[in-house]
Every structure is written in C-alpha cells, then in structure tokens.
Amino acid sequence: MALLDPIVTSAFGVQRGVQRLVGDEGCTYRAGDVVLRQEADPVWANWLADLFSGIVGDGFRVAQPLPARSGGWMAPGGWYAWTFLEGRHARGQDLPTVAPAISAFHAALADRPWPSYFRREESPFTRADRAAWGPVPTLGWRSRSSTGTSTPTTSWSPRDCRRPLLI
C-alpha cells in the first residue's frame, strides 16, 4: 500500500519512494529532494508559495515552492510541493552564526505586502503573522475604562525595530 496517493506524486512529477516526515500532524511527506504537504487553507498556501518563489536568498536559504504539472502551486486535494533543505533547526547557541541570515531574511521580506485576509480570521497563526507583518496593539494596556474594556497604550510594527543585533 502506498503512503501517498499516486495522483499527488504524479501531480508534481515525483518518481522516488515517499516517506512520512515526523511531526506536522502526519500531512507532510518527503520524496528525495521534494517535500509534499497537504494544506488546509489554499489561500494562505498560495500566498506563501508566491512569496517564497520571489525571495532572493542572499545570505540565507529558504525552501522553494514547486509548481504542479497542471500549473499553479496546488495539486488536487490541497497538496503543495517544496524543495527539501538539508539541515537542522537553529538553537540558542547558534545565534552568533545565524544572526546575519536572520537579518538578511528580514531585509528580503521587509517591503513585501502583508495580505489583508489575515485580518479576517483569528488563530494563533494569524495573530503571529500580524505581529510579524504589520501593526499590532500589544505593548501595554490602559486600565479598564468605564465600559469595562482595556485599551492598548501603543501600537508597533517589527519594521519599527530595525536595529543591529547585539551579540
């Protein structure tokens, strides 16, 4: 029995054996240098693929989306393909060596538009995306007003924090 429907692998021209990757809710597979992932939100997944396909990795590397044979990023069933990057997640002690890559990645994304549809949904992921891409009222709270609501004292954006990293 195949781990993954042959329709998915053929949609991206995958010829090699498929193995399930650990974690990630069991919806991510690797076949050689290709990672196949089923996404629940095609709007977000297409935006992410468009974003990463246009990033020039000068001083950092990111996985690149791979188009489906039918055109576009998505194959039937909400499947997307990305290049596999060998490596491991950085840890705290890696900061001195990865800080330049973090800065370069931030610079590559700094002028990219933030999609307005993120404002329509509330989840930990959309709140994190708003914090990374645009103004969020989070730095402090005024005491409760006569209506019983709290209001933020300030608004900020990560773009306001462009300072060199001190290591």
mmCIF file of the C-alpha atoms, coordinates in Angstrom:
data_MODEL
# 
_entry.id   MODEL 
# 
loop_
_atom_site.group_PDB 
_atom_site.id 
_atom_site.type_symbol 
_atom_site.label_atom_id 
_atom_site.label_alt_id 
_atom_site.label_comp_id 
_atom_site.label_asym_id 
_atom_site.label_entity_id 
_atom_site.label_seq_id 
_atom_site.pdbx_PDB_ins_code 
_atom_site.Cartn_x 
_atom_site.Cartn_y 
_atom_site.Cartn_z 
_atom_site.occupancy 
_atom_site.B_iso_or_equiv 
_atom_site.pdbx_formal_charge 
_atom_site.auth_seq_id 
_atom_site.auth_comp_id 
_atom_site.auth_asym_id 
_atom_site.auth_atom_id 
_atom_site.pdbx_PDB_model_num 
ATOM 1   C CA . MET A 1 1   ? 0.000   0.000  0.000   1.00 0.00 ? 1   MET A CA 1 
ATOM 2   C CA . ALA A 1 2   ? 1.351   3.427  -0.952  1.00 0.00 ? 2   ALA A CA 1 
ATOM 3   C CA . LEU A 1 3   ? 1.887   6.051  1.738   1.00 0.00 ? 3   LEU A CA 1 
ATOM 4   C CA . LEU A 1 4   ? 0.551   8.746  -0.558  1.00 0.00 ? 4   LEU A CA 1 
ATOM 5   C CA . ASP A 1 5   ? -1.976  8.707  -3.376  1.00 0.00 ? 5   ASP A CA 1 
ATOM 6   C CA . PRO A 1 6   ? -0.164  8.352  -6.731  1.00 0.00 ? 6   PRO A CA 1 
ATOM 7   C CA . ILE A 1 7   ? -2.278  11.268 -8.026  1.00 0.00 ? 7   ILE A CA 1 
ATOM 8   C CA . VAL A 1 8   ? -0.375  13.546 -5.624  1.00 0.00 ? 8   VAL A CA 1 
ATOM 9   C CA . THR A 1 9   ? 3.089   12.280 -6.540  1.00 0.00 ? 9   THR A CA 1 
ATOM 10  C CA . SER A 1 10  ? 2.390   12.384 -10.271 1.00 0.00 ? 10  SER A CA 1 
ATOM 11  C CA . ALA A 1 11  ? 0.973   15.916 -9.970  1.00 0.00 ? 11  ALA A CA 1 
ATOM 12  C CA . PHE A 1 12  ? 4.496   17.072 -9.091  1.00 0.00 ? 12  PHE A CA 1 
ATOM 13  C CA . GLY A 1 13  ? 6.433   14.520 -11.155 1.00 0.00 ? 13  GLY A CA 1 
ATOM 14  C CA . VAL A 1 14  ? 7.764   12.699 -8.082  1.00 0.00 ? 14  VAL A CA 1 
ATOM 15  C CA . GLN A 1 15  ? 9.367   9.414  -9.115  1.00 0.00 ? 15  GLN A CA 1 
ATOM 16  C CA . ARG A 1 16  ? 11.070  8.320  -5.885  1.00 0.00 ? 16  ARG A CA 1 
ATOM 17  C CA . GLY A 1 17  ? 9.764   6.487  -2.839  1.00 0.00 ? 17  GLY A CA 1 
ATOM 18  C CA . VAL A 1 18  ? 7.813   8.560  -0.337  1.00 0.00 ? 18  VAL A CA 1 
ATOM 19  C CA . GLN A 1 19  ? 8.370   8.650  3.413   1.00 0.00 ? 19  GLN A CA 1 
ATOM 20  C CA . ARG A 1 20  ? 6.247   10.406 6.018   1.00 0.00 ? 20  ARG A CA 1 
ATOM 21  C CA . LEU A 1 21  ? 8.071   13.132 7.938   1.00 0.00 ? 21  LEU A CA 1 
ATOM 22  C CA . VAL A 1 22  ? 7.896   13.075 11.724  1.00 0.00 ? 22  VAL A CA 1 
ATOM 23  C CA . GLY A 1 23  ? 5.584   15.629 13.329  1.00 0.00 ? 23  GLY A CA 1 
ATOM 24  C CA . ASP A 1 24  ? 3.444   18.124 11.464  1.00 0.00 ? 24  ASP A CA 1 
ATOM 25  C CA . GLU A 1 25  ? 0.161   16.239 12.026  1.00 0.00 ? 25  GLU A CA 1 
ATOM 26  C CA . GLY A 1 26  ? 1.138   13.477 9.601   1.00 0.00 ? 26  GLY A CA 1 
ATOM 27  C CA . CYS A 1 27  ? 0.404   15.500 6.469   1.00 0.00 ? 27  CYS A CA 1 
ATOM 28  C CA . THR A 1 28  ? 3.963   16.034 5.212   1.00 0.00 ? 28  THR A CA 1 
ATOM 29  C CA . TYR A 1 29  ? 5.995   13.614 3.116   1.00 0.00 ? 29  TYR A CA 1 
ATOM 30  C CA . ARG A 1 30  ? 9.427   13.579 1.543   1.00 0.00 ? 30  ARG A CA 1 
ATOM 31  C CA . ALA A 1 31  ? 10.429  12.032 -1.777  1.00 0.00 ? 31  ALA A CA 1 
ATOM 32  C CA . GLY A 1 32  ? 14.120  12.663 -2.426  1.00 0.00 ? 32  GLY A CA 1 
ATOM 33  C CA . ASP A 1 33  ? 14.606  16.417 -2.673  1.00 0.00 ? 33  ASP A CA 1 
ATOM 34  C CA . VAL A 1 34  ? 10.853  17.176 -2.715  1.00 0.00 ? 34  VAL A CA 1 
ATOM 35  C CA . VAL A 1 35  ? 8.588   17.758 0.296   1.00 0.00 ? 35  VAL A CA 1 
ATOM 36  C CA . LEU A 1 36  ? 4.858   17.238 -0.254  1.00 0.00 ? 36  LEU A CA 1 
ATOM 37  C CA . ARG A 1 37  ? 2.421   18.812 2.171   1.00 0.00 ? 37  ARG A CA 1 
ATOM 38  C CA . GLN A 1 38  ? -1.354  18.926 2.303   1.00 0.00 ? 38  GLN A CA 1 
ATOM 39  C CA . GLU A 1 39  ? -2.588  22.375 3.305   1.00 0.00 ? 39  GLU A CA 1 
ATOM 40  C CA . ALA A 1 40  ? -5.971  23.135 4.826   1.00 0.00 ? 40  ALA A CA 1 
ATOM 41  C CA . ASP A 1 41  ? -6.006  26.780 3.683   1.00 0.00 ? 41  ASP A CA 1 
ATOM 42  C CA . PRO A 1 42  ? -5.259  27.160 -0.039  1.00 0.00 ? 42  PRO A CA 1 
ATOM 43  C CA . VAL A 1 43  ? -5.453  30.967 0.107   1.00 0.00 ? 43  VAL A CA 1 
ATOM 44  C CA . TRP A 1 44  ? -2.650  31.079 2.688   1.00 0.00 ? 44  TRP A CA 1 
ATOM 45  C CA . ALA A 1 45  ? -0.654  28.322 0.980   1.00 0.00 ? 45  ALA A CA 1 
ATOM 46  C CA . ASN A 1 46  ? -0.802  30.043 -2.428  1.00 0.00 ? 46  ASN A CA 1 
ATOM 47  C CA . TRP A 1 47  ? 0.209   33.366 -0.882  1.00 0.00 ? 47  TRP A CA 1 
ATOM 48  C CA . LEU A 1 48  ? 3.143   31.698 0.883   1.00 0.00 ? 48  LEU A CA 1 
ATOM 49  C CA . ALA A 1 49  ? 4.244   29.932 -2.315  1.00 0.00 ? 49  ALA A CA 1 
ATOM 50  C CA . ASP A 1 50  ? 4.044   33.205 -4.266  1.00 0.00 ? 50  ASP A CA 1 
ATOM 51  C CA . LEU A 1 51  ? 6.026   34.980 -1.546  1.00 0.00 ? 51  LEU A CA 1 
ATOM 52  C CA . PHE A 1 52  ? 8.794   32.395 -1.289  1.00 0.00 ? 52  PHE A CA 1 
ATOM 53  C CA . SER A 1 53  ? 9.077   31.924 -5.054  1.00 0.00 ? 53  SER A CA 1 
ATOM 54  C CA . GLY A 1 54  ? 10.097  35.580 -5.323  1.00 0.00 ? 54  GLY A CA 1 
ATOM 55  C CA . ILE A 1 55  ? 12.617  35.692 -2.486  1.00 0.00 ? 55  ILE A CA 1 
ATOM 56  C CA . VAL A 1 56  ? 16.248  36.083 -3.433  1.00 0.00 ? 56  VAL A CA 1 
ATOM 57  C CA . GLY A 1 57  ? 18.238  34.250 -0.762  1.00 0.00 ? 57  GLY A CA 1 
ATOM 58  C CA . ASP A 1 58  ? 21.277  36.461 -0.337  1.00 0.00 ? 58  ASP A CA 1 
ATOM 59  C CA . GLY A 1 59  ? 22.820  35.309 2.946   1.00 0.00 ? 59  GLY A CA 1 
ATOM 60  C CA . PHE A 1 60  ? 20.101  32.788 3.817   1.00 0.00 ? 60  PHE A CA 1 
ATOM 61  C CA . ARG A 1 61  ? 18.236  29.908 2.265   1.00 0.00 ? 61  ARG A CA 1 
ATOM 62  C CA . VAL A 1 62  ? 14.548  29.013 2.141   1.00 0.00 ? 62  VAL A CA 1 
ATOM 63  C CA . ALA A 1 63  ? 12.673  26.134 0.583   1.00 0.00 ? 63  ALA A CA 1 
ATOM 64  C CA . GLN A 1 64  ? 11.230  26.985 -2.806  1.00 0.00 ? 64  GLN A CA 1 
ATOM 65  C CA . PRO A 1 65  ? 7.726   26.024 -3.919  1.00 0.00 ? 65  PRO A CA 1 
ATOM 66  C CA . LEU A 1 66  ? 7.476   23.675 -6.874  1.00 0.00 ? 66  LEU A CA 1 
ATOM 67  C CA . PRO A 1 67  ? 4.667   24.141 -9.379  1.00 0.00 ? 67  PRO A CA 1 
ATOM 68  C CA . ALA A 1 68  ? 2.238   21.333 -10.085 1.00 0.00 ? 68  ALA A CA 1 
ATOM 69  C CA . ARG A 1 69  ? 2.335   19.897 -13.594 1.00 0.00 ? 69  ARG A CA 1 
ATOM 70  C CA . SER A 1 70  ? -1.135  21.322 -14.194 1.00 0.00 ? 70  SER A CA 1 
ATOM 71  C CA . GLY A 1 71  ? 0.077   24.872 -13.477 1.00 0.00 ? 71  GLY A CA 1 
ATOM 72  C CA . GLY A 1 72  ? -0.199  26.829 -10.249 1.00 0.00 ? 72  GLY A CA 1 
ATOM 73  C CA . TRP A 1 73  ? 1.080   25.708 -6.890  1.00 0.00 ? 73  TRP A CA 1 
ATOM 74  C CA . MET A 1 74  ? -1.705  23.385 -5.744  1.00 0.00 ? 74  MET A CA 1 
ATOM 75  C CA . ALA A 1 75  ? -2.456  19.844 -6.840  1.00 0.00 ? 75  ALA A CA 1 
ATOM 76  C CA . PRO A 1 76  ? -5.826  18.141 -6.301  1.00 0.00 ? 76  PRO A CA 1 
ATOM 77  C CA . GLY A 1 77  ? -6.660  17.668 -2.643  1.00 0.00 ? 77  GLY A CA 1 
ATOM 78  C CA . GLY A 1 78  ? -4.769  20.770 -1.445  1.00 0.00 ? 78  GLY A CA 1 
ATOM 79  C CA . TRP A 1 79  ? -1.251  19.374 -1.944  1.00 0.00 ? 79  TRP A CA 1 
ATOM 80  C CA . TYR A 1 80  ? 1.813   21.583 -2.385  1.00 0.00 ? 80  TYR A CA 1 
ATOM 81  C CA . ALA A 1 81  ? 5.428   20.709 -3.127  1.00 0.00 ? 81  ALA A CA 1 
ATOM 82  C CA . TRP A 1 82  ? 8.564   22.392 -1.811  1.00 0.00 ? 82  TRP A CA 1 
ATOM 83  C CA . THR A 1 83  ? 12.272  21.791 -2.202  1.00 0.00 ? 83  THR A CA 1 
ATOM 84  C CA . PHE A 1 84  ? 13.851  19.875 0.670   1.00 0.00 ? 84  PHE A CA 1 
ATOM 85  C CA . LEU A 1 85  ? 16.652  21.640 2.515   1.00 0.00 ? 85  LEU A CA 1 
ATOM 86  C CA . GLU A 1 86  ? 19.111  19.508 4.441   1.00 0.00 ? 86  GLU A CA 1 
ATOM 87  C CA . GLY A 1 87  ? 19.938  20.806 7.891   1.00 0.00 ? 87  GLY A CA 1 
ATOM 88  C CA . ARG A 1 88  ? 18.588  21.259 11.386  1.00 0.00 ? 88  ARG A CA 1 
ATOM 89  C CA . HIS A 1 89  ? 16.709  23.942 13.275  1.00 0.00 ? 89  HIS A CA 1 
ATOM 90  C CA . ALA A 1 90  ? 18.950  26.550 14.869  1.00 0.00 ? 90  ALA A CA 1 
ATOM 91  C CA . ARG A 1 91  ? 19.293  26.521 18.644  1.00 0.00 ? 91  ARG A CA 1 
ATOM 92  C CA . GLY A 1 92  ? 20.094  29.311 21.078  1.00 0.00 ? 92  GLY A CA 1 
ATOM 93  C CA . GLN A 1 93  ? 23.818  28.708 20.968  1.00 0.00 ? 93  GLN A CA 1 
ATOM 94  C CA . ASP A 1 94  ? 23.717  29.116 17.160  1.00 0.00 ? 94  ASP A CA 1 
ATOM 95  C CA . LEU A 1 95  ? 22.654  32.774 17.381  1.00 0.00 ? 95  LEU A CA 1 
ATOM 96  C CA . PRO A 1 96  ? 26.085  34.270 16.641  1.00 0.00 ? 96  PRO A CA 1 
ATOM 97  C CA . THR A 1 97  ? 26.329  32.303 13.406  1.00 0.00 ? 97  THR A CA 1 
ATOM 98  C CA . VAL A 1 98  ? 22.704  32.605 12.270  1.00 0.00 ? 98  VAL A CA 1 
ATOM 99  C CA . ALA A 1 99  ? 22.102  36.274 13.166  1.00 0.00 ? 99  ALA A CA 1 
ATOM 100 C CA . PRO A 1 100 ? 23.368  37.525 9.767   1.00 0.00 ? 100 PRO A CA 1 
ATOM 101 C CA . ALA A 1 101 ? 20.995  35.118 7.996   1.00 0.00 ? 101 ALA A CA 1 
ATOM 102 C CA . ILE A 1 102 ? 18.086  36.283 10.165  1.00 0.00 ? 102 ILE A CA 1 
ATOM 103 C CA . SER A 1 103 ? 18.863  39.903 9.294   1.00 0.00 ? 103 SER A CA 1 
ATOM 104 C CA . ALA A 1 104 ? 19.172  39.090 5.584   1.00 0.00 ? 104 ALA A CA 1 
ATOM 105 C CA . PHE A 1 105 ? 15.852  37.195 5.630   1.00 0.00 ? 105 PHE A CA 1 
ATOM 106 C CA . HIS A 1 106 ? 14.156  40.109 7.390   1.00 0.00 ? 106 HIS A CA 1 
ATOM 107 C CA . ALA A 1 107 ? 15.571  42.540 4.827   1.00 0.00 ? 107 ALA A CA 1 
ATOM 108 C CA . ALA A 1 108 ? 14.301  40.356 1.957   1.00 0.00 ? 108 ALA A CA 1 
ATOM 109 C CA . LEU A 1 109 ? 10.763  40.418 3.406   1.00 0.00 ? 109 LEU A CA 1 
ATOM 110 C CA . ALA A 1 110 ? 10.664  43.960 4.798   1.00 0.00 ? 110 ALA A CA 1 
ATOM 111 C CA . ASP A 1 111 ? 8.925   45.546 1.807   1.00 0.00 ? 111 ASP A CA 1 
ATOM 112 C CA . ARG A 1 112 ? 6.619   42.671 0.924   1.00 0.00 ? 112 ARG A CA 1 
ATOM 113 C CA . PRO A 1 113 ? 2.917   43.434 1.335   1.00 0.00 ? 113 PRO A CA 1 
ATOM 114 C CA . TRP A 1 114 ? 1.019   41.788 4.135   1.00 0.00 ? 114 TRP A CA 1 
ATOM 115 C CA . PRO A 1 115 ? -2.172  40.066 2.939   1.00 0.00 ? 115 PRO A CA 1 
ATOM 116 C CA . SER A 1 116 ? -5.336  41.694 4.249   1.00 0.00 ? 116 SER A CA 1 
ATOM 117 C CA . TYR A 1 117 ? -7.205  38.390 4.519   1.00 0.00 ? 117 TYR A CA 1 
ATOM 118 C CA . PHE A 1 118 ? -5.189  37.564 7.667   1.00 0.00 ? 118 PHE A CA 1 
ATOM 119 C CA . ARG A 1 119 ? -7.324  40.131 9.484   1.00 0.00 ? 119 ARG A CA 1 
ATOM 120 C CA . ARG A 1 120 ? -10.476 38.108 8.826   1.00 0.00 ? 120 ARG A CA 1 
ATOM 121 C CA . GLU A 1 121 ? -9.533  35.050 10.900  1.00 0.00 ? 121 GLU A CA 1 
ATOM 122 C CA . GLU A 1 122 ? -8.395  34.655 14.470  1.00 0.00 ? 122 GLU A CA 1 
ATOM 123 C CA . SER A 1 123 ? -5.966  31.897 15.319  1.00 0.00 ? 123 SER A CA 1 
ATOM 124 C CA . PRO A 1 124 ? -2.539  31.750 16.949  1.00 0.00 ? 124 PRO A CA 1 
ATOM 125 C CA . PHE A 1 125 ? -1.067  31.614 13.442  1.00 0.00 ? 125 PHE A CA 1 
ATOM 126 C CA . THR A 1 126 ? -2.864  34.681 12.111  1.00 0.00 ? 126 THR A CA 1 
ATOM 127 C CA . ARG A 1 127 ? -2.041  36.652 15.256  1.00 0.00 ? 127 ARG A CA 1 
ATOM 128 C CA . ALA A 1 128 ? 1.635   35.699 14.864  1.00 0.00 ? 128 ALA A CA 1 
ATOM 129 C CA . ASP A 1 129 ? 1.549   36.678 11.188  1.00 0.00 ? 129 ASP A CA 1 
ATOM 130 C CA . ARG A 1 130 ? 0.036   40.067 12.032  1.00 0.00 ? 130 ARG A CA 1 
ATOM 131 C CA . ALA A 1 131 ? 2.708   40.581 14.682  1.00 0.00 ? 131 ALA A CA 1 
ATOM 132 C CA . ALA A 1 132 ? 5.418   39.806 12.123  1.00 0.00 ? 132 ALA A CA 1 
ATOM 133 C CA . TRP A 1 133 ? 3.946   41.706 9.174   1.00 0.00 ? 133 TRP A CA 1 
ATOM 134 C CA . GLY A 1 134 ? 2.119   44.707 10.482  1.00 0.00 ? 134 GLY A CA 1 
ATOM 135 C CA . PRO A 1 135 ? 0.954   46.888 13.328  1.00 0.00 ? 135 PRO A CA 1 
ATOM 136 C CA . VAL A 1 136 ? -0.414  45.125 16.372  1.00 0.00 ? 136 VAL A CA 1 
ATOM 137 C CA . PRO A 1 137 ? -1.537  46.694 19.649  1.00 0.00 ? 137 PRO A CA 1 
ATOM 138 C CA . THR A 1 138 ? 0.421   44.653 22.186  1.00 0.00 ? 138 THR A CA 1 
ATOM 139 C CA . LEU A 1 139 ? 2.968   46.620 24.188  1.00 0.00 ? 139 LEU A CA 1 
ATOM 140 C CA . GLY A 1 140 ? 0.833   47.727 27.092  1.00 0.00 ? 140 GLY A CA 1 
ATOM 141 C CA . TRP A 1 141 ? -2.704  48.128 28.373  1.00 0.00 ? 141 TRP A CA 1 
ATOM 142 C CA . ARG A 1 142 ? -4.502  51.037 29.951  1.00 0.00 ? 142 ARG A CA 1 
ATOM 143 C CA . SER A 1 143 ? -6.622  50.346 32.954  1.00 0.00 ? 143 SER A CA 1 
ATOM 144 C CA . ARG A 1 144 ? -10.202 49.364 32.302  1.00 0.00 ? 144 ARG A CA 1 
ATOM 145 C CA . SER A 1 145 ? -12.413 52.155 31.111  1.00 0.00 ? 145 SER A CA 1 
ATOM 146 C CA . SER A 1 146 ? -15.891 52.883 32.415  1.00 0.00 ? 146 SER A CA 1 
ATOM 147 C CA . THR A 1 147 ? -17.195 50.392 29.837  1.00 0.00 ? 147 THR A CA 1 
ATOM 148 C CA . GLY A 1 148 ? -15.020 47.640 31.342  1.00 0.00 ? 148 GLY A CA 1 
ATOM 149 C CA . THR A 1 149 ? -12.749 47.257 28.332  1.00 0.00 ? 149 THR A CA 1 
ATOM 150 C CA . SER A 1 150 ? -8.977  47.513 28.230  1.00 0.00 ? 150 SER A CA 1 
ATOM 151 C CA . THR A 1 151 ? -7.314  49.526 25.509  1.00 0.00 ? 151 THR A CA 1 
ATOM 152 C CA . PRO A 1 152 ? -3.764  49.309 24.219  1.00 0.00 ? 152 PRO A CA 1 
ATOM 153 C CA . THR A 1 153 ? -1.376  52.122 25.079  1.00 0.00 ? 153 THR A CA 1 
ATOM 154 C CA . THR A 1 154 ? 0.709   51.803 21.946  1.00 0.00 ? 154 THR A CA 1 
ATOM 155 C CA . SER A 1 155 ? 0.959   50.162 18.576  1.00 0.00 ? 155 SER A CA 1 
ATOM 156 C CA . TRP A 1 156 ? 4.130   48.911 16.917  1.00 0.00 ? 156 TRP A CA 1 
ATOM 157 C CA . SER A 1 157 ? 5.446   47.022 13.944  1.00 0.00 ? 157 SER A CA 1 
ATOM 158 C CA . PRO A 1 158 ? 8.545   44.846 13.611  1.00 0.00 ? 158 PRO A CA 1 
ATOM 159 C CA . ARG A 1 159 ? 9.600   47.317 10.922  1.00 0.00 ? 159 ARG A CA 1 
ATOM 160 C CA . ASP A 1 160 ? 9.957   49.854 13.744  1.00 0.00 ? 160 ASP A CA 1 
ATOM 161 C CA . CYS A 1 161 ? 12.593  47.677 15.372  1.00 0.00 ? 161 CYS A CA 1 
ATOM 162 C CA . ARG A 1 162 ? 15.303  47.837 12.734  1.00 0.00 ? 162 ARG A CA 1 
ATOM 163 C CA . ARG A 1 163 ? 18.350  47.909 14.942  1.00 0.00 ? 163 ARG A CA 1 
ATOM 164 C CA . PRO A 1 164 ? 21.526  45.869 14.672  1.00 0.00 ? 164 PRO A CA 1 
ATOM 165 C CA . LEU A 1 165 ? 21.529  42.686 16.718  1.00 0.00 ? 165 LEU A CA 1 
ATOM 166 C CA . LEU A 1 166 ? 23.919  42.902 19.622  1.00 0.00 ? 166 LEU A CA 1 
ATOM 167 C CA . ILE A 1 167 ? 25.673  39.610 20.176  1.00 0.00 ? 167 ILE A CA 1 
# 
